[in-house]
Amino acid sequence: MRKKLFYLLLLLPYFAFAQTPSTALLGTKTLYLPKQTKLTPVPNGYKAVYINFVGRHGARHLTKDIKLSYAYATISKADSLNELTQSGKDLKQIIINLGKEEENHVASISQSGANELKGIAERMFANQKNVFTIDNQVLVATTKKGRTKESAEAFLEGLKIKSAPLTQRVTFNYADDDHLRFYDFSKTYDEFKENGNWIAAYQKLARAKKLDDIANRFAVKFFKTAYLAKLNQTDKINFVEDVYGFYTILNAVTAEIKAVGLTIKDLNFKAYFTAADLDALNALGNAEDFLKKAPGLNNNGIQVRVAAPLLADFINTTDIYLKMKPVVADLRFAHAETIAPFAAIMGIHGAAEATNNILTFEQVWKAENVIPFSANIQWIFYYNPSNRNYLVKFLLNEKEVAINGLSTKTFPYYSYSTVREHYIKKLKSLNLGLQDNPHEYLLKLK
């Protein structure tokens, strides 16, 4: 913990290099901006008392060494055989430049990511001041991945700016994978990812977006004829998707690019794509996330039901607060694969609707709205001592949202007793009780 905080403090002098967050829409690689700044006034007699939170890690670097990528291996092999065009040689140097920037940063959050999390914490504190006092305890849970721990620590830095003593009363759970990486433990979900009906839908969209044509036109730019003949269609698609992935990470690492003496010209992956190519590749990446992690073709499919343990955990931790008030905030830090199905199983409007036509899926679900970097879902609880009633408000990326199947006369504030009953009924339909073992549930999930 101290080592990570020290690392973040060392980075502070470089924060000045970071530009205003880019508004480029890059699906899950979109930089975080709050979706709402002016909130609905709290009903008379109520005040905020407790926050139940789950968030994605902040903007990050690549998740694996660039030398292990398909694109690097392919272009390096072609170069060794003298089978690169001049554009191929130029692209190889750009990839090497990115590797220089990424050195010692792989799988970590970036300075932009740390700023995202700090900003969310500062706004949470500012909007719910009376929740956080010096004597209150906070519980922080992460997955086993380092970038979620770094995100938690950056978030705490944001709280520390507002109230230094508060961050001295934090309890940590650094490997809550049953609740936060639930998708790792279901064999049925693994089978769905490998062979599910989503594949046919994705292929339909790929044909409509002319992915084969994009991949063919892209490969021709970099490889001479003899080497090009050795690449099959899957090779070409893997290559263009890898390079596109390099392009999408650049907005997240602007400070680190400058820190190693590079400029955007040294990393100009964008020059090799047309605007239409970028739009198509973005849509295809978003569609894959929608189909595999979100409502997809069935908002009660395995890719949504696998999130049931997290929904049960939100109910259980809320129940514990209502009975004993041991903490004023349960803060969890996880992944896009956590947030997307959780938003769906909750029934958040705009994040829980399936489609029967993949060609128009973006009419019901947008990755940049649901799971950008630092995406988060907040349940904020309000108490009225005069009637001893609790209300809850739901935020998706700091926007007040409606819950499908639930009604309220005081939107965005819902009666928690009604909410609890609604979600317990949903969990029961999924064969998960509040006291059931979440790990066993995932192992048996069909």
Residue pairs with C-beta under 8 A, 6 or more apart in sequence:
1 153
1 172
4 149
4 150
4 153
5 153
5 156
5 157
8 114
8 150
8 153
8 154
8 157
11 111
11 114
14 111
14 255
14 259
15 111
15 115
15 255
17 111
17 254
17 255
17 258
17 259
18 111
18 112
18 115
18 254
18 255
19 254
21 31
21 32
21 33
21 112
21 116
22 31
22 251
23 31
23 33
24 30
24 31
24 251
25 282
25 368
26 248
26 251
26 282
26 368
27 248
27 282
27 285
27 286
27 289
27 367
27 368
28 285
28 286
28 289
28 336
28 367
28 371
28 372
28 373
29 59
29 248
29 249
29 251
29 252
29 372
29 373
30 367
30 368
30 372
30 373
31 59
31 112
31 116
31 251
31 252
31 372
31 373
32 58
32 59
32 116
32 119
32 120
32 372
32 373
32 374
32 375
32 397
33 372
34 119
34 120
34 123
34 397
34 398
34 399
35 369
35 396
35 397
35 398
35 399
36 395
36 398
36 399
36 400
37 398
39 127
39 400
40 393
40 400
40 411
40 412
40 413
42 48
42 382
42 413
43 382
43 384
43 391
43 410
43 413
45 384
45 385
45 386
45 387
46 382
46 383
46 384
46 391
46 413
47 130
47 382
47 383
48 128
48 130
48 131
48 380
48 381
48 382
49 130
49 131
49 328
49 381
49 382
49 383
50 131
50 318
50 321
50 325
50 328
50 329
50 380
50 381
51 124
51 128
51 131
51 328
51 329
51 330
51 331
51 378
51 379
51 380
51 381
52 314
52 317
52 318
52 321
52 329
52 330
52 378
52 379
52 381
53 124
53 329
53 330
53 331
53 332
53 376
53 377
53 378
53 379
54 180
54 310
54 314
54 332
54 333
54 334
54 338
54 339
54 342
54 376
54 377
55 117
55 120
55 151
55 155
55 331
55 332
55 333
55 334
55 339
55 374
55 375
55 376
55 377
56 151
56 333
56 334
56 335
56 336
56 338
56 339
56 371
56 372
56 373
56 374
56 375
56 376
57 109
57 113
57 145
57 147
57 148
57 150
57 151
57 333
57 334
57 335
57 373
57 374
58 109
58 110
58 112
58 113
58 114
58 115
58 116
58 117
58 147
58 150
58 151
58 154
58 373
58 374
59 109
59 110
59 112
59 113
59 116
59 251
59 252
59 253
59 373
59 374
60 107
60 108
60 109
60 110
60 113
60 147
60 249
60 252
60 373
61 102
61 105
61 106
61 107
61 108
61 109
61 110
61 249
61 252
61 253
61 256
62 102
62 106
62 107
62 245
62 246
62 249
63 106
63 107
64 106
64 107
65 99
65 102
65 106
66 72
66 95
66 98
66 99
66 102
66 246
67 73
67 99
69 242
70 238
70 239
70 242
71 95
71 238
71 239
71 242
71 243
71 246
72 95
72 99
74 231
74 235
74 239
75 84
75 88
75 91
75 92
75 95
75 222
76 92
78 84
78 88
78 222
78 223
78 224
78 227
79 88
79 89
79 92
81 227
83 223
83 224
83 226
83 227
84 92
84 222
84 223
84 224
85 221
85 222
85 223
85 224
87 221
87 222
87 272
88 221
88 222
88 223
91 222
91 243
91 269
91 272
94 266
94 267
94 268
94 269
95 243
95 246
97 262
97 266
97 267
98 246
98 267
100 260
100 262
101 253
101 256
101 257
101 260
101 262
101 267
102 253
105 253
105 256
107 145
107 146
107 147
108 146
108 147
108 150
109 117
109 147
109 150
109 151
109 154
110 252
110 253
110 255
110 256
111 255
111 256
112 251
112 252
112 253
112 254
112 255
112 373
113 147
113 150
113 151
113 154
113 252
113 373
113 374
114 150
114 154
114 157
115 154
116 154
116 373
116 374
117 151
117 154
117 155
117 157
117 158
117 374
118 154
118 155
118 157
118 158
118 161
119 158
120 155
120 158
120 374
120 376
120 398
121 155
121 156
121 157
121 158
121 159
121 162
122 158
122 159
122 161
122 162
123 398
124 159
124 378
125 132
125 158
125 159
125 162
125 163
126 162
128 380
131 328
131 329
132 159
132 162
132 163
132 166
132 328
132 329
133 166
133 328
134 163
134 165
134 166
134 169
135 169
136 166
136 169
136 327
136 328
136 329
137 169
137 170
137 171
137 326
137 327
137 328
138 159
138 166
138 167
138 169
138 170
138 171
138 327
138 328
138 329
138 331
139 170
139 171
139 173
139 317
139 326
139 327
139 329
139 330
139 331
140 152
140 156
140 170
140 171
140 172
140 173
140 331
140 332
140 333
141 172
141 173
141 174
141 176
141 179
141 180
141 330
141 331
141 332
141 333
142 148
142 149
142 151
142 152
142 172
142 173
142 174
142 175
142 176
142 180
142 332
142 333
142 334
143 175
143 176
143 177
143 180
143 181
143 333
143 334
143 335
143 338
144 174
144 175
144 177
144 181
145 335
148 180
148 333
148 334
148 335
149 174
149 333
151 333
151 374
152 172
152 331
152 333
155 331
155 333
156 167
156 170
159 166
159 167
160 166
160 167
171 327
176 332
177 184
177 185
178 185
178 309
178 438
178 439
178 442
179 309
179 310
179 313
179 332
179 438
180 310
180 332
180 333
180 334
180 335
180 338
181 334
181 335
181 337
181 338
182 306
182 307
182 308
182 309
182 310
182 338
182 438
182 442
183 189
183 293
183 306
183 337
183 338
183 341
185 439
185 442
185 443
186 302
186 306
186 442
186 443
186 445
187 443
188 302
188 445
188 446
189 302
189 303
189 306
189 445
192 198
192 292
192 301
192 302
192 303
193 292
196 291
196 292
196 302
196 303
197 297
198 291
198 292
198 296
198 297
198 303
201 287
201 291
201 296
201 297
201 358
202 284
202 287
202 288
202 291
202 358
204 358
204 359
205 283
205 284
205 287
205 358
205 359
205 361
206 212
206 284
208 359
209 280
209 283
209 284
210 280
211 237
211 280
211 284
212 233
212 236
212 237
214 240
214 277
214 280
214 281
215 233
215 236
215 237
215 239
215 240
216 233
216 236
218 236
218 239
218 240
218 243
218 272
218 273
218 277
219 228
219 231
219 236
219 239
219 240
220 228
221 272
223 231
231 239
240 281
241 281
243 269
243 272
244 269
244 273
244 278
244 281
244 285
246 269
247 269
247 270
247 273
247 278
250 257
250 264
250 267
250 269
252 373
257 263
257 264
257 266
257 267
270 278
273 281
283 362
285 367
286 361
286 362
286 366
286 367
287 358
287 361
289 336
289 340
289 367
289 371
290 296
290 355
290 361
290 365
290 367
291 297
291 303
291 358
292 303
293 303
293 336
293 337
293 340
293 341
293 371
294 303
294 304
294 340
294 341
294 343
294 344
294 351
294 365
294 370
294 371
295 301
295 304
295 344
295 351
295 352
295 353
295 354
295 355
295 364
295 365
296 303
296 354
296 355
297 354
297 355
297 356
297 358
298 304
298 354
299 344
299 352
299 353
299 354
301 354
302 445
302 446
303 341
304 341
304 344
304 345
305 345
305 430
305 445
306 341
306 442
306 445
307 338
307 341
307 342
307 344
307 345
308 345
308 427
308 430
308 432
308 441
309 432
309 438
309 441
309 442
310 338
310 342
310 345
311 342
311 345
311 346
311 423
311 426
311 427
312 427
312 432
312 433
312 434
312 436
312 438
313 438
314 379
314 423
315 420
315 423
315 424
315 427
315 434
316 434
317 330
318 379
318 381
318 416
318 420
319 434
320 326
321 327
321 328
321 330
321 381
322 390
336 371
336 375
339 370
339 371
339 375
339 376
339 377
340 351
340 370
340 371
342 377
343 351
343 352
343 370
343 377
343 396
344 351
344 352
345 352
345 426
346 352
346 377
346 394
346 403
346 423
347 403
347 404
347 405
347 406
348 377
348 394
348 396
348 401
348 402
348 403
348 404
349 401
349 402
349 403
349 404
350 364
350 365
350 369
350 370
350 396
350 401
351 365
351 369
351 370
351 396
351 401
352 404
353 364
353 365
353 404
354 364
355 361
355 363
355 364
355 365
369 396
369 397
370 396
370 397
372 397
375 396
375 397
376 395
376 396
376 397
376 398
377 394
377 395
377 396
378 394
378 395
378 398
379 392
379 393
379 394
380 392
380 393
380 394
380 395
381 390
381 391
381 392
381 416
382 390
382 391
382 392
382 393
382 413
383 389
383 390
384 390
384 391
389 415
390 415
390 416
390 417
391 410
391 413
391 414
391 415
391 416
392 413
392 414
392 415
392 416
392 419
393 400
393 412
393 413
393 414
394 400
394 401
394 403
394 412
394 414
395 401
400 411
400 412
401 412
402 411
402 412
403 414
403 419
403 422
405 422
406 414
406 418
406 419
406 422
408 414
408 415
408 418
424 434
427 433
427 434
431 441
432 438
432 441
